[in-house]
Amino acid sequence: MRKVFVIHENNDWMVPLRREFTALATPFEEWFVDHGVLDLGEAPPEGVFYNRMSASSHTRGHEYAPEYAAAVLEWLERHGRTIVNGRRALQLEVSKVAQYEALAAHGIPTPATVAVIGREHMREAARRVGYPLILKHNRAGKGLGVRLVPDEAAFGEALATLEGPPPRDGIWLVQRYVRAPDHCITRTEFVGGRFLYAVRVDTSEGFELCPSDQCRAGESALSGDRVAGEKFRVLEDFRSPLVPRLERFLAANDIGIGAVEFVVDETGAPFVYDVNTNTNYNAEAERRAGVSGMGAIARHLTRLLQAKQAAIAAD
């Protein structure tokens, strides 16, 4: 039986997608690509392959999962298998530099950014960008390593007290801080390359903005109530001239399912700062709005599987 194969490294993030597949009676199989054996002399099974590899895999001890996933995708593509979020999508997932260059190629504005290898070069990068600025990892996920630096004095303190492991690829980003008047960003969700919905996300308490319930599990009960009620809110009747441009950008970069985050400054100008090809959703915000991102993903992948089965049957 042909199936939907899900390539991933995080069991927690699969829980809602498993539930949606089961409700649709869609046959599926998970490929947990932390360790394994890939025989290049064998052909992969027939089916639809959905890549959910995350840039933050190393924070869960899965140090080389993206590299393994890249090898699997090379193998699948050589054999002509149907893939959602292929090699190019993975390249953008693990590199914000790659994201910004791809966005720029489509005329989509991003904040002024300088990439740095070696902390001794970070002051020079800060002078180029100006204050206030954001420090972040090129490859991170979940907002890890993101730090707001208001001025030069605070920058010196930040350099002296940077916590946690260095960026996975060694590249720091020094980025101009785009100030949103309401301290909120907009996260636009896309399934099948088409806009699904937009979420307003409050950043006033920090920049770790992963929307899934699992990412919020460590917060206090009081904080969790506030997050559910205020931090994530699905926007009704959202309209933006940026959306069709983002759809074209996603199509050109082989991203069938993903999210794009942007901030709007005091003048009303939008700046895209993150592309997420391993998107998750906030269950409480979706419940209030009566929508389901994982449901949309499961239906999309099921339709692709059904179309593949019909094409094979017709041959």
Beta strands, then each sheet from edge to edge (+ up, - down):
strand 1: 3-8
strand 2: 28-32
strand 3: 47-51
strand 4: 82-84
strand 5: 113-116
strand 6: 133-137
strand 7: 147-149
strand 8: 172-176
strand 9: 184-191
strand 10: 194-202
strand 11: 232-235
strand 12: 257-264
strand 13: 270-276
sheet 1: 2+ 1+ 3+ 4+
sheet 2: 5+ 8- 6+ 7-
sheet 3: 11+ 10- 9+ 12- 13+
end
